Amino acid sequence: MITVDSISKTPFNYPCDYSIKIFGKNCEKFQNTICAIIECHTHKLNPNKITKKHSSKGNYVSFSIRIIANSKVQLDSINQDLKNCHLVSYVL
């Protein structure tokens, strides 16, 4: 019999490799700002774990940043802080 206690509330087994995708206007301080936000909740980001892509017209940019996530609380905090940033359009 499956009980509520036996069902995991998260699909992840922490710590785990986790990718955060962030979209925003292409401006000079966007990358430094989002990296600083994420680093408040993690260790220093590895530059090899950051992928940058420009939109077709170059007005927007997206970053995929891979981190080692330690908990759902950590991920929720990162996502909320990114959403609160005026430079960020979307967080996935």
C-alpha positions in Angstrom: 0.0 0.0 0.0 1.3 3.4 -1.0 1.0 6.1 1.7 1.6 9.8 1.5 4.7 9.4 3.6 6.2 6.9 1.1 5.8 9.2 -1.9 8.7 11.6 -2.4 7.7 15.2 -2.6 10.5 16.0 -5.1 11.7 14.1 -8.1 15.3 14.8 -7.2 17.7 13.0 -4.9 19.9 15.7 -3.4 22.6 16.7 -3.9 22.1 16.6 -7.7 23.2 18.3 -10.9 20.6 20.9 -11.8 20.3 23.3 -14.7 18.8 26.8 -14.3 17.8 28.6 -17.5 17.5 32.4 -17.3 16.3 34.8 -20.0 16.6 38.5 -20.1 17.5 41.6 -22.1 21.0 41.6 -23.5 22.8 44.1 -21.3 26.3 44.4 -20.0 25.6 43.6 -16.3 23.1 40.7 -16.8 25.5 37.8 -16.6 27.4 39.2 -13.5 24.1 40.0 -11.8 22.5 36.5 -12.2 25.7 34.8 -11.3 26.0 36.8 -8.1 22.4 35.9 -7.2 23.1 32.2 -7.7 26.4 32.3 -5.9 24.6 33.7 -2.8 23.0 30.3 -2.5 25.9 28.1 -3.9 29.6 28.0 -4.1 31.5 29.9 -6.8 30.1 29.0 -10.2 32.4 27.1 -12.6 32.6 29.1 -15.9 32.6 25.8 -17.8 29.0 25.2 -16.4 27.6 28.4 -17.9 26.2 28.4 -21.5 25.2 31.7 -23.1 22.9 32.0 -26.2 21.8 35.2 -28.0 18.4 35.7 -29.6 18.2 35.9 -33.4 18.2 39.7 -33.3 20.6 39.9 -30.3 18.1 41.8 -28.1 17.8 39.0 -25.6 20.2 36.5 -24.1 19.7 33.2 -22.3 22.0 31.5 -19.8 22.0 27.8 -18.8 23.8 27.5 -15.5 24.5 24.1 -14.0 24.9 23.8 -10.2 24.9 21.1 -7.6 21.6 21.5 -5.8 21.5 20.6 -2.2 17.7 20.9 -1.5 14.4 22.1 -2.8 14.6 25.0 -0.4 17.8 26.1 -2.0 16.3 25.9 -5.5 13.2 27.8 -4.4 15.4 30.5 -3.0 17.5 30.8 -6.1 14.4 30.9 -8.3 12.7 33.6 -6.2 15.7 35.8 -6.0 16.1 35.5 -9.8 12.5 36.3 -10.4 12.8 39.4 -8.1 15.7 40.7 -10.3 14.5 43.5 -12.7 16.9 42.3 -15.3 15.4 38.8 -15.5 12.5 38.1 -17.8 12.0 34.4 -17.3 13.4 31.6 -15.2 13.1 27.9 -16.0 
